[in-house]
Amino acid sequence: MAKSASPRPATSGTASPEEVARFTAMADAWWDPEGDFRPLHRFNPTRLTFVRDHLARHFGRDVTTDRPFAGLRLLDVGCGGGLLSEPLARLGFSVTGIDAGERNVAVARLHAERSDLPIDYRVATPEDMAGEEFDVVMIMEIVEHVPDLGEFLGVVAPLVRPGGALFAATLNRTMRSYALGIVAAEYVMGWLPRGTHDWKKFVKPSELAAHLRRHGIVVKDLKGMSYDLARDEWKITADLGVNYMAYAAKD
């Protein structure tokens, strides 16, 4: 059975204040592996493998070395408490994490300090980053929370430098995603708080690819994520029917 990963709200200007407030209220639970963000803790290792392996090929880096991505800048949009930012920083990226929730950023900063990781966390929106460019931009578990997908991606796309990469993770808009991503995850299993997702905002892979293509970013790979209930772990699959990830590149 698949479930959604952690809700990482879009920032003001590209999402509703209600979404930001809802997830900021859970900020204290970010680093509790059995708390509200348990799905993300389970989700993270497989997502990171997908990201790391694609970026190793994209930039010609050897992942068996220490800090293989040193010298590359990465932006984590909707970083929440930093669950993705921290392992990416350990891989050598110079990480900037942005989030509209002040409490989320406070939690992320504190945890990074305790972990001795020099991550640049900011209470900011993608709009605030205008004029900057990054080698990698992450928009994970965020596009299904924005009111206007085209507007959001139009703001994010210029932040990817030419030759850079973008990663997205979201839920497909299918009947199966409604049954598993909402009914099962939020109401039956209680993996996520009720009301976390609006099925109408789920994004079909073709929609994501079309919007990115308008801004010169081409999707190179799509992979599904399936949950193994018996092993309590996620696996990368070819099934895009519920959770999926996208790797895209900017020419």
N, C-alpha and C positions, 0 to 999 in steps of 0.2 A: 504494500500500500504506500502511496506517495503522499507527502504532505508538503506544505509550503515551508520555505525557510523563514528565518526571522524577518519580520517586517522592518524595513529600513526606509522611513518615510522620506518622500521628496521634500525639498526645502521650499520655503515661502517664495512666491513668484511662480513656481511651477507645481505647487500642490496646495491643498487646503490647510489652513491653520489647525483645523480639527484633527487632521492626520498627524501633524507634528506634535500636537498636545497629547494625543493618545499614546504615542510611543515614547515620548519623553517621560510620561508618568511611570513607565516601567524601567527607567534608566538604571535604578539601583540593582536590577536583576541581570544586567548584561553578562557579568562574569561568573554567574552561578550556573554550572553545567546541568543542574537538575531543575532550574527555575523556568521563568517565562521564556527564556531564549534557548531552552534545551534543544529545539529543532536545529538551530543554527550551529550549536556545538557539534551535533551529530553530522550536520551537512558539510561543515567546513573542510575536513580532510580531503574529501572527494573533489570539492570545488577547487581547492588549492592545487591539487594534482593536475586538473584540467588547465588551469591558468598557467602554472609553472611550466608544464611540458610545451604548451603552445608558445609561450614567450621564449623559451630556450631555443626553439626552432626559428622563431621570428627574428630574434636578435643575435642568433648564433652563439649562444652561451652554453657553457658546460655546467650542468646542475650538480655534478659531483664535486665541484670546487666550493670553497668557502665564499659565501656572499656572491653568488654568480651574477647577480644583476646590479652590482655596484656601478655607479655612474649614471643610472637611469632614474628619471623622475616618474612618480606614479601618483595619481589622484584617485582617492576613494570617496566617491560622492554618496552622501548619506551614510557616513561611516559608523553611526551609532556609537557603541562603546569601544569600538576598535578591534572587533574580533577578526576582521580580515586584515586591517592595517598592520597589526603587530607581526603576524607570520610573514607578511610581505616585506616588512622592514628587516626581518631577520635574514631574508634572502638577499639583502643588499640594496633594495630600492630606497631611494630618498622619497619617503612617503608624506604626502599631505592628505589629511582626512578632514572633510567638511561635513557639517551637519547643522540643521537649523535649531536643534534642541540644545539649549545651554547645558542642561543636566547631562545629556549624553556626552557632550564634549568634555565636561568636567570629569566624568567617570573615565573616559578614554585617556585624558591627560594624566590622571592620577595613576592609572594602571601602567601606562607607558613609563612613567617616572620610576615606579617600583620595579619595572622590568628593565630599566636602564636602556630604553629605546628612544632615540632622538626623532620622534614623529612630530610633524608640524600639524597640530590639530587647530581648527578654526571654527568658530560659530559663523557660518557663511553659507551662501547659496551658490549654485553654479553661476548665476549672473554676476556675483561678486568676483568671480575668478576671471572675468573677461580680460583678454590681453595676455594671459598666461598660456603656456603650452606644456604638455606633458607627454612623455613617451608612452605611457599607459594610462587609460582612464577606466575606472571600474564603476559600473552602475548595476549593482547586484541587489535583487529584491527591492527595486525601487520603481521601475517603470509601471508596475501594476497599481501604484498609488498616486500617479500624477493625473490631473484632470484633462490635460491635453498632451498626448504623447508626442505629436509633431513639434509642438512648441518646446517641450522639454529637450528633445533630441537636437533641436535647432540651437539651443543654448549650449548643450554639452559638446556637440561635434567640433566646434572651433577650438576646444581645449585639447584635442588630440593633435599632436604635431604631425606634419607630413612624414610618412614612414612609420608612424606609431600604431598602437593597437588599442582596441576597446573591447571590454568584456561586459556582457549583460547576463543576468539570470532572472527568470520570471516564470509565470505560469501561463500555459496555453489556454485559450478560451474554448473549452470543449465540455461536453456533458460529463465526461469522466473527471475533469478537473473540478467541476462543481461538486460532484459526489465525493471525491477524495480530498481536494484542497480546502473545501469549505465544510460540507456536512460532516465528513469523517474527522478532519483535523481540528475543527473548531467546536463541533457539537457532540460527537461521539467519543473521540479519544481525548479531547481537551488539550491537544498539543499547543494550540494557540488560543488566545482570548476570542470570544465570540465577537463578530463584527470586524475582525482584522482585515478581511478582504471583501471586495465588491466584485463579483464574478464578471460584471459588465466591463470592468477595467482590465481584465486579463487580456493578454496580448498574443495574437497568433504570430508564429515565426515569420510568416510572409509580411505581416504588417510592420514588424520590427525591421526586417531587412529593407523593405521599401522606403521607410522613413530615413534610415541610415544612408541608403544609396543616394538620396537627394542631396546629402551633404558630403558626398565623396568618400563614404566609408562603406566598404563591401564586406558582407558576412562571408567568412571563409569556412566556418565549421559550426554545426549545430549538434548538440548532444542532449539526450534526455537524462533525467535523474530518477532512479527507481529505488524505493525503500524496501529493504529485506527485513520484514517484521521478525523473523526467527533470529536473525543475527543482529538486529538493531543497528543496521548500517545502510548507507546509501551507496549505490553503484551507478557508474556511467553506462548508459544504454543508448540504443538507437531509437527508443520510444520517446517521442516528443509530445505525447498526449497530455501530460500534466506539467511536471516541472521540466524546464530545459535551460540550457546555457548556450550562449553565442560568443564566438570569437570573431572579431572583425578587424580589418586593417584599413588604414587611410593611405592612399597613394601619395 
